[in-house]
Amino acid sequence: MKDLVILGSTGSIGVQALEIVEANPALFRVVAITAAGTNPQVIIEQAKKFKVSVIGVTKNADVIRAALPQATIIDGADASTEIAAITCDIVLNAITGSIGLSPTLAALKVGNRVALANKESLVAGGDLVMSIAKPDQLLPVDSEHSALWQCLMGEKKSEVAKLILTASGGPFRERLDLGDITVAQALNHPTWSMGPVVTINSATLVNKGLEIIEAHYLFDMPYSQIEAVIHPQSVVHSMVQYVDGSTIAQASPPNMKGPISLAINFPDRIKGATAPIDWSTSHTWTFAPIDNERFPAIDLARRCGTLGGGLPAIFNAANEVCVAAFIAEKIGFTAIIETVEEVVQSLGSKSAGALRDLADVSAIEQDARKIAHELVSKVAR
């Protein structure tokens, strides 16, 4: 039985992980969970159902303490970082945003294995994370990176020609005019059920840009050997092309329980974690290049990743501000990437140096957010 810590237990990934635990009670014991605490009743119910003894929140700690008098409640901005360092078999980091970086580092430093759904840990602090991660200590949860991981198993890195991530294309892949898109339309993803920030990032294809940076760090591949293609069906999650011309792909129905279960139970797979492809029916899978003129986020992310230093962190922090502004209906859909690019250009010359520690990451993110907020206020509707 594995002792499991879940950071971000009330989000989409966290909830699905707990469903996997519930379906496989002999495999896991949940020793700690964290969440923002915005909806305390949800985390209270989770703690009771899974007999969790340690809970971390940033809000409503008193409400949770009153409901769970026997549990240890850790509150404050550093709650997830403190809980990530609890000795356990696996920490699932399902926090959204670059606030997930500190818990990732804390878990790795004490030797915990990390199932990483928080891609921003690598985007904002990839050099820091990879400098301390040992082999097989950092396991991908994103469906695309889980697919690449599986396609690379047992293969020689020297024989890899390129990594190919697939992108659903979001709800607007065939829409020419992106100027009057509403929040409701952007949140209506055609194939995946995700949290609001990730869903908006999928619509702008920022998510794929972040994933290219993440793949660079996870698999130690140059950006010139990482590509992305549109695959609307979201059944082939990624592919690896080898030097002999062959391509190995990982395919499964669009369901995050497959990659979550593999990461938290590695090296073993969980029987029935997700439904298999039904090969008794006909299937049509299509692939197409990405239109970088309509969706410039991937090229911008790739440029930031290639130049390195603090640019990926700037890209991500500015995007977080702009997505929040779009969801609040302060700016239009196309203004998200336009504003992010302005922030990158504004701070680019100041961010060439390597990020040495968390303080460096926090400082460059703070600068990016400040400028992003200023730009948002200028274009706010």
One Martini backbone bead per residue (centre of mass of N, CA, C, O) as a GRO file, in nm:
protein
  381
    1MET     BB    1   0.096   0.036   0.022
    2LYS     BB    2   0.040   0.375  -0.053
    3ASP     BB    3   0.144   0.687   0.038
    4LEU     BB    4  -0.071   0.976  -0.012
    5VAL     BB    5  -0.035   1.302  -0.155
    6ILE     BB    6  -0.270   1.580  -0.213
    7LEU     BB    7  -0.240   1.856  -0.425
    8GLY     BB    8  -0.543   1.961  -0.503
    9SER     BB    9  -0.819   1.788  -0.423
   10THR     BB   10  -1.065   1.981  -0.558
   11GLY     BB   11  -0.978   1.934  -0.825
   12SER     BB   12  -0.983   1.752  -1.103
   13ILE     BB   13  -0.737   1.569  -1.038
   14GLY     BB   14  -0.794   1.517  -0.737
   15VAL     BB   15  -1.071   1.384  -0.769
   16GLN     BB   16  -0.975   1.149  -0.956
   17ALA     BB   17  -0.773   1.032  -0.757
   18LEU     BB   18  -0.986   0.959  -0.539
   19GLU     BB   19  -1.140   0.764  -0.722
   20ILE     BB   20  -0.907   0.565  -0.747
   21VAL     BB   21  -0.880   0.504  -0.447
   22GLU     BB   22  -1.171   0.400  -0.405
   23ALA     BB   23  -1.129   0.162  -0.624
   24ASN     BB   24  -0.826   0.111  -0.455
   25PRO     BB   25  -0.788   0.044  -0.127
   26ALA     BB   26  -0.520  -0.151  -0.139
   27LEU     BB   27  -0.310   0.078  -0.263
   28PHE     BB   28  -0.416   0.332  -0.078
   29ARG     BB   29  -0.312   0.611   0.141
   30VAL     BB   30  -0.440   0.905   0.265
   31VAL     BB   31  -0.243   1.149   0.450
   32ALA     BB   32  -0.287   1.411   0.255
   33ILE     BB   33  -0.442   1.740   0.199
   34THR     BB   34  -0.502   2.008  -0.041
   35ALA     BB   35  -0.641   2.350  -0.046
   36ALA     BB   36  -0.773   2.653  -0.052
   37GLY     BB   37  -1.086   2.662   0.091
   38THR     BB   38  -1.332   2.797  -0.048
   39ASN     BB   39  -1.469   2.496  -0.015
   40PRO     BB   40  -1.483   2.337   0.279
   41GLN     BB   41  -1.685   2.099   0.244
   42VAL     BB   42  -1.521   1.929   0.047
   43ILE     BB   43  -1.268   1.875   0.225
   44ILE     BB   44  -1.423   1.752   0.458
   45GLU     BB   45  -1.541   1.511   0.303
   46GLN     BB   46  -1.271   1.392   0.214
   47ALA     BB   47  -1.147   1.348   0.495
   48LYS     BB   48  -1.367   1.155   0.596
   49LYS     BB   49  -1.371   0.939   0.370
   50PHE     BB   50  -1.026   0.903   0.387
   51LYS     BB   51  -0.899   0.952   0.665
   52VAL     BB   52  -0.762   1.233   0.704
   53SER     BB   53  -0.503   1.390   0.914
   54VAL     BB   54  -0.399   1.605   0.688
   55ILE     BB   55  -0.460   1.961   0.634
   56GLY     BB   56  -0.445   2.208   0.368
   57VAL     BB   57  -0.490   2.572   0.384
   58THR     BB   58  -0.580   2.928   0.304
   59LYS     BB   59  -0.885   2.886   0.389
   60ASN     BB   60  -1.108   2.820   0.640
   61ALA     BB   61  -0.969   2.678   0.893
   62ASP     BB   62  -1.180   2.700   1.124
   63VAL     BB   63  -1.401   2.534   0.990
   64ILE     BB   64  -1.230   2.273   0.965
   65ARG     BB   65  -1.154   2.234   1.261
   66ALA     BB   66  -1.447   2.205   1.368
   67ALA     BB   67  -1.507   1.945   1.180
   68LEU     BB   68  -1.183   1.838   1.247
   69PRO     BB   69  -1.057   1.780   1.552
   70GLN     BB   70  -0.845   1.530   1.485
   71ALA     BB   71  -0.703   1.706   1.291
   72THR     BB   72  -0.446   1.848   1.100
   73ILE     BB   73  -0.418   2.201   1.051
   74ILE     BB   74  -0.277   2.373   0.774
   75ASP     BB   75  -0.205   2.716   0.733
   76GLY     BB   76  -0.142   2.900   0.452
   77ALA     BB   77   0.081   2.962   0.193
   78ASP     BB   78   0.276   2.698   0.305
   79ALA     BB   79   0.111   2.432   0.328
   80SER     BB   80   0.194   2.263   0.075
   81THR     BB   81   0.497   2.263   0.132
   82GLU     BB   82   0.485   2.120   0.405
   83ILE     BB   83   0.322   1.864   0.307
   84ALA     BB   84   0.522   1.769   0.077
   85ALA     BB   85   0.742   1.681   0.317
   86ILE     BB   86   0.600   1.439   0.378
   87THR     BB   87   0.647   1.122   0.432
   88CYS     BB   88   0.622   0.930   0.126
   89ASP     BB   89   0.554   0.778  -0.183
   90ILE     BB   90   0.344   1.011  -0.298
   91VAL     BB   91   0.314   1.321  -0.481
   92LEU     BB   92   0.035   1.502  -0.587
   93ASN     BB   93   0.058   1.773  -0.815
   94ALA     BB   94  -0.259   1.970  -0.859
   95ILE     BB   95  -0.175   2.248  -0.892
   96THR     BB   96  -0.246   2.573  -0.999
   97GLY     BB   97   0.033   2.708  -1.091
   98SER     BB   98   0.335   2.849  -0.962
   99ILE     BB   99   0.268   2.766  -0.660
  100GLY     BB  100   0.376   2.461  -0.720
  101LEU     BB  101   0.689   2.477  -0.694
  102SER     BB  102   0.759   2.460  -0.392
  103PRO     BB  103   0.636   2.174  -0.338
  104THR     BB  104   0.811   2.024  -0.538
  105LEU     BB  105   1.083   2.086  -0.404
  106ALA     BB  106   1.015   1.974  -0.122
  107ALA     BB  107   0.963   1.680  -0.208
  108LEU     BB  108   1.237   1.621  -0.345
  109LYS     BB  109   1.433   1.689  -0.106
  110VAL     BB  110   1.308   1.436   0.078
  111GLY     BB  111   1.244   1.195  -0.156
  112ASN     BB  112   0.991   1.228  -0.297
  113ARG     BB  113   0.762   1.132  -0.508
  114VAL     BB  114   0.641   1.294  -0.819
  115ALA     BB  115   0.323   1.373  -0.940
  116LEU     BB  116   0.296   1.584  -1.229
  117ALA     BB  117   0.041   1.843  -1.294
  118ASN     BB  118   0.235   2.096  -1.250
  119LYS     BB  119   0.373   2.258  -1.511
  120GLU     BB  120   0.482   2.527  -1.376
  121SER     BB  121   0.729   2.412  -1.235
  122LEU     BB  122   0.891   2.392  -1.513
  123VAL     BB  123   0.844   2.670  -1.636
  124ALA     BB  124   0.951   2.846  -1.386
  125GLY     BB  125   1.165   2.589  -1.252
  126GLY     BB  126   1.326   2.369  -1.419
  127ASP     BB  127   1.623   2.391  -1.323
  128LEU     BB  128   1.565   2.342  -1.024
  129VAL     BB  129   1.419   2.071  -1.042
  130MET     BB  130   1.634   1.904  -1.215
  131SER     BB  131   1.876   1.939  -1.006
  132ILE     BB  132   1.714   1.731  -0.783
  133ALA     BB  133   1.610   1.518  -0.961
  134LYS     BB  134   1.570   1.190  -0.978
  135PRO     BB  135   1.535   0.905  -1.106
  136ASP     BB  136   1.195   0.849  -1.100
  137GLN     BB  137   1.081   1.112  -0.923
  138LEU     BB  138   0.951   1.242  -1.191
  139LEU     BB  139   0.607   1.222  -1.284
  140PRO     BB  140   0.380   1.230  -1.533
  141VAL     BB  141   0.030   1.350  -1.588
  142ASP     BB  142   0.009   1.454  -1.834
  143SER     BB  143  -0.103   1.307  -2.113
  144GLU     BB  144   0.135   1.378  -2.304
  145HIS     BB  145   0.375   1.296  -2.109
  146SER     BB  146   0.283   1.014  -2.052
  147ALA     BB  147   0.303   0.923  -2.344
  148LEU     BB  148   0.603   0.976  -2.386
  149TRP     BB  149   0.702   0.801  -2.156
  150GLN     BB  150   0.588   0.535  -2.276
  151CYS     BB  151   0.736   0.561  -2.562
  152LEU     BB  152   1.036   0.561  -2.412
  153MET     BB  153   1.032   0.294  -2.300
  154GLY     BB  154   1.332   0.118  -2.362
  155GLU     BB  155   1.475   0.350  -2.504
  156LYS     BB  156   1.693   0.543  -2.694
  157LYS     BB  157   1.774   0.868  -2.696
  158SER     BB  158   1.964   0.864  -2.958
  159GLU     BB  159   1.692   0.756  -3.136
  160VAL     BB  160   1.557   1.029  -3.117
  161ALA     BB  161   1.405   1.268  -3.323
  162LYS     BB  162   1.102   1.324  -3.193
  163LEU     BB  163   0.857   1.511  -3.030
  164ILE     BB  164   0.485   1.464  -3.031
  165LEU     BB  165   0.236   1.672  -2.964
  166THR     BB  166  -0.099   1.685  -2.887
  167ALA     BB  167  -0.388   1.882  -3.004
  168SER     BB  168  -0.716   1.965  -3.007
  169GLY     BB  169  -0.758   2.302  -3.047
  170GLY     BB  170  -1.009   2.341  -2.925
  171PRO     BB  171  -1.303   2.538  -2.992
  172PHE     BB  172  -1.123   2.724  -3.238
  173ARG     BB  173  -0.978   2.567  -3.480
  174GLU     BB  174  -1.213   2.671  -3.715
  175ARG     BB  175  -1.192   2.968  -3.631
  176LEU     BB  176  -1.121   3.284  -3.764
  177ASP     BB  177  -1.278   3.464  -3.555
  178LEU     BB  178  -1.142   3.584  -3.227
  179GLY     BB  179  -1.274   3.869  -3.121
  180ASP     BB  180  -1.585   3.759  -2.987
  181ILE     BB  181  -1.519   3.586  -2.745
  182THR     BB  182  -1.644   3.410  -2.487
  183VAL     BB  183  -1.620   3.258  -2.192
  184ALA     BB  184  -1.819   3.027  -2.244
  185GLN     BB  185  -1.687   2.933  -2.508
  186ALA     BB  186  -1.395   2.878  -2.388
  187LEU     BB  187  -1.519   2.661  -2.168
  188ASN     BB  188  -1.611   2.475  -2.427
  189HIS     BB  189  -1.486   2.182  -2.444
  190PRO     BB  190  -1.496   1.909  -2.671
  191THR     BB  191  -1.316   1.670  -2.482
  192TRP     BB  192  -1.250   1.815  -2.207
  193SER     BB  193  -1.238   1.805  -1.840
  194MET     BB  194  -1.162   2.113  -1.681
  195GLY     BB  195  -1.036   2.367  -1.562
  196PRO     BB  196  -1.056   2.699  -1.640
  197VAL     BB  197  -0.758   2.767  -1.700
  198VAL     BB  198  -0.691   2.524  -1.881
  199THR     BB  199  -0.918   2.577  -2.086
  200ILE     BB  200  -0.815   2.849  -2.184
  201ASN     BB  201  -0.530   2.746  -2.262
  202SER     BB  202  -0.645   2.562  -2.482
  203ALA     BB  203  -0.780   2.783  -2.659
  204THR     BB  204  -0.489   2.942  -2.703
  205LEU     BB  205  -0.241   2.723  -2.671
  206VAL     BB  206  -0.069   2.763  -2.417
  207ASN     BB  207  -0.062   2.478  -2.311
  208LYS     BB  208   0.130   2.375  -2.536
  209GLY     BB  209   0.362   2.560  -2.469
  210LEU     BB  210   0.407   2.455  -2.182
  211GLU     BB  211   0.452   2.154  -2.274
  212ILE     BB  212   0.712   2.200  -2.428
  213ILE     BB  213   0.875   2.291  -2.186
  214GLU     BB  214   0.824   2.040  -2.016
  215ALA     BB  215   0.951   1.835  -2.215
  216HIS     BB  216   1.234   1.946  -2.212
  217TYR     BB  217   1.282   1.870  -1.910
  218LEU     BB  218   1.183   1.574  -1.875
  219PHE     BB  219   1.360   1.470  -2.159
  220ASP     BB  220   1.608   1.630  -2.256
  221MET     BB  221   1.510   1.820  -2.505
  222PRO     BB  222   1.527   1.997  -2.768
  223TYR     BB  223   1.322   2.222  -2.925
  224SER     BB  224   1.386   2.112  -3.221
  225GLN     BB  225   1.247   1.814  -3.103
  226ILE     BB  226   0.964   1.974  -3.059
  227GLU     BB  227   0.621   1.911  -3.127
  228ALA     BB  228   0.295   2.008  -3.272
  229VAL     BB  229  -0.045   1.877  -3.315
  230ILE     BB  230  -0.352   1.837  -3.450
  231HIS     BB  231  -0.606   1.636  -3.248
  232PRO     BB  232  -0.938   1.632  -3.200
  233GLN     BB  233  -0.991   1.343  -3.055
  234SER     BB  234  -0.791   1.275  -2.816
  235VAL     BB  235  -0.633   0.976  -2.838
  236VAL     BB  236  -0.367   1.075  -2.925
  237HIS     BB  237  -0.128   1.208  -2.694
  238SER     BB  238   0.145   1.102  -2.829
  239MET     BB  239   0.477   1.108  -2.994
  240VAL     BB  240   0.756   0.905  -3.125
  241GLN     BB  241   1.030   0.972  -3.324
  242TYR     BB  242   1.260   0.789  -3.507
  243VAL     BB  243   1.548   0.749  -3.696
  244ASP     BB  244   1.400   0.510  -3.878
  245GLY     BB  245   1.083   0.637  -3.908
  246SER     BB  246   0.943   0.561  -3.661
  247THR     BB  247   0.623   0.559  -3.474
  248ILE     BB  248   0.521   0.611  -3.138
  249ALA     BB  249   0.202   0.562  -2.981
  250GLN     BB  250  -0.045   0.688  -2.752
  251ALA     BB  251  -0.367   0.533  -2.676
  252SER     BB  252  -0.677   0.685  -2.550
  253PRO     BB  253  -0.922   0.789  -2.403
  254PRO     BB  254  -1.036   1.096  -2.279
  255ASN     BB  255  -0.869   1.031  -1.970
  256MET     BB  256  -0.700   1.103  -1.666
  257LYS     BB  257  -0.682   0.823  -1.513
  258GLY     BB  258  -0.450   0.695  -1.655
  259PRO     BB  259  -0.208   0.890  -1.586
  260ILE     BB  260  -0.256   0.900  -1.284
  261SER     BB  261  -0.228   0.596  -1.215
  262LEU     BB  262   0.060   0.557  -1.322
  263ALA     BB  263   0.203   0.768  -1.139
  264ILE     BB  264   0.094   0.662  -0.846
  265ASN     BB  265   0.176   0.333  -0.932
  266PHE     BB  266   0.453   0.324  -0.992
  267PRO     BB  267   0.527   0.056  -1.213
  268ASP     BB  268   0.220   0.005  -1.200
  269ARG     BB  269  -0.077  -0.091  -1.321
  270ILE     BB  270  -0.430  -0.028  -1.334
  271LYS     BB  271  -0.697  -0.200  -1.347
  272GLY     BB  272  -0.940  -0.015  -1.506
  273ALA     BB  273  -0.876   0.296  -1.503
  274THR     BB  274  -0.966   0.285  -1.807
  275ALA     BB  275  -1.115   0.281  -2.090
  276PRO     BB  276  -1.093   0.131  -2.375
  277ILE     BB  277  -1.069   0.086  -2.690
  278ASP     BB  278  -1.310   0.028  -2.939
  279TRP     BB  279  -1.240  -0.211  -3.198
  280SER     BB  280  -1.549  -0.272  -3.307
  281THR     BB  281  -1.521   0.013  -3.419
  282SER     BB  282  -1.505   0.294  -3.590
  283HIS     BB  283  -1.222   0.513  -3.679
  284THR     BB  284  -1.120   0.869  -3.681
  285TRP     BB  285  -0.799   1.011  -3.731
  286THR     BB  286  -0.662   1.339  -3.702
  287PHE     BB  287  -0.407   1.554  -3.860
  288ALA     BB  288  -0.261   1.888  -3.798
  289PRO     BB  289  -0.142   2.178  -3.833
  290ILE     BB  290  -0.055   2.470  -3.683
  291ASP     BB  291  -0.188   2.797  -3.662
  292ASN     BB  292   0.030   3.055  -3.582
  293GLU     BB  293  -0.139   3.309  -3.646
  294ARG     BB  294  -0.391   3.243  -3.464
  295PHE     BB  295  -0.169   3.073  -3.267
  296PRO     BB  296   0.108   3.225  -3.108
  297ALA     BB  297   0.185   3.079  -2.834
  298ILE     BB  298   0.389   2.860  -2.918
  299ASP     BB  299   0.613   3.038  -3.032
  300LEU     BB  300   0.652   3.204  -2.775
  301ALA     BB  301   0.726   2.970  -2.587
  302ARG     BB  302   0.967   2.868  -2.749
  303ARG     BB  303   1.134   3.127  -2.727
  304CYS     BB  304   1.149   3.132  -2.421
  305GLY     BB  305   1.280   2.854  -2.386
  306THR     BB  306   1.535   2.899  -2.561
  307LEU     BB  307   1.640   3.150  -2.397
  308GLY     BB  308   1.547   3.145  -2.109
  309GLY     BB  309   1.566   3.186  -1.793
  310GLY     BB  310   1.286   3.399  -1.712
  311LEU     BB  311   1.083   3.372  -1.955
  312PRO     BB  312   0.889   3.140  -1.880
  313ALA     BB  313   0.789   3.280  -1.620
  314ILE     BB  314   0.677   3.530  -1.760
  315PHE     BB  315   0.478   3.394  -1.946
  316ASN     BB  316   0.310   3.258  -1.720
  317ALA     BB  317   0.240   3.501  -1.536
  318ALA     BB  318   0.101   3.673  -1.751
  319ASN     BB  319  -0.116   3.464  -1.822
  320GLU     BB  320  -0.256   3.446  -1.550
  321VAL     BB  321  -0.357   3.738  -1.554
  322CYS     BB  322  -0.510   3.730  -1.832
  323VAL     BB  323  -0.707   3.502  -1.770
  324ALA     BB  324  -0.844   3.638  -1.531
  325ALA     BB  325  -0.940   3.883  -1.699
  326PHE     BB  326  -1.115   3.722  -1.896
  327ILE     BB  327  -1.302   3.582  -1.691
  328ALA     BB  328  -1.382   3.885  -1.585
  329GLU     BB  329  -1.430   4.060  -1.853
  330LYS     BB  330  -1.184   4.276  -1.922
  331ILE     BB  331  -1.087   4.103  -2.167
  332GLY     BB  332  -1.010   3.972  -2.453
  333PHE     BB  333  -0.901   3.694  -2.606
  334THR     BB  334  -0.661   3.820  -2.784
  335ALA     BB  335  -0.532   3.982  -2.537
  336ILE     BB  336  -0.375   3.769  -2.398
  337ILE     BB  337  -0.127   3.732  -2.597
  338GLU     BB  338  -0.064   4.026  -2.648
  339THR     BB  339   0.014   4.084  -2.351
  340VAL     BB  340   0.226   3.870  -2.306
  341GLU     BB  341   0.420   3.974  -2.524
  342GLU     BB  342   0.468   4.251  -2.396
  343VAL     BB  343   0.597   4.145  -2.138
  344VAL     BB  344   0.831   3.992  -2.267
  345GLN     BB  345   0.954   4.240  -2.410
  346SER     BB  346   0.994   4.417  -2.153
  347LEU     BB  347   1.175   4.174  -1.985
  348GLY     BB  348   1.386   4.020  -2.158
  349SER     BB  349   1.665   4.178  -2.093
  350LYS     BB  350   1.631   4.100  -1.761
  351SER     BB  351   1.619   3.748  -1.806
  352ALA     BB  352   1.889   3.582  -1.891
  353GLY     BB  353   1.943   3.469  -1.633
  354ALA     BB  354   1.967   3.244  -1.406
  355LEU     BB  355   1.775   3.066  -1.181
  356ARG     BB  356   1.872   3.004  -0.846
  357ASP     BB  357   1.585   3.052  -0.701
  358LEU     BB  358   1.284   3.127  -0.566
  359ALA     BB  359   1.339   3.430  -0.549
  360ASP     BB  360   1.386   3.471  -0.850
  361VAL     BB  361   1.111   3.375  -0.945
  362SER     BB  362   0.937   3.573  -0.779
  363ALA     BB  363   1.055   3.835  -0.896
  364ILE     BB  364   0.989   3.790  -1.200
  365GLU     BB  365   0.684   3.744  -1.156
  366GLN     BB  366   0.620   4.015  -1.027
  367ASP     BB  367   0.699   4.185  -1.269
  368ALA     BB  368   0.502   4.053  -1.471
  369ARG     BB  369   0.238   4.113  -1.317
  370LYS     BB  370   0.259   4.417  -1.305
  371ILE     BB  371   0.260   4.469  -1.611
  372ALA     BB  372   0.003   4.313  -1.678
  373HIS     BB  373  -0.190   4.487  -1.509
  374GLU     BB  374  -0.131   4.751  -1.656
  375LEU     BB  375  -0.220   4.653  -1.940
  376VAL     BB  376  -0.506   4.566  -1.866
  377SER     BB  377  -0.607   4.849  -1.771
  378LYS     BB  378  -0.582   4.975  -2.065
  379VAL     BB  379  -0.784   4.737  -2.209
  380ALA     BB  380  -1.022   4.754  -2.051
  381ARG     BB  381  -1.387   4.723  -2.075
   0.00000   0.00000   0.00000
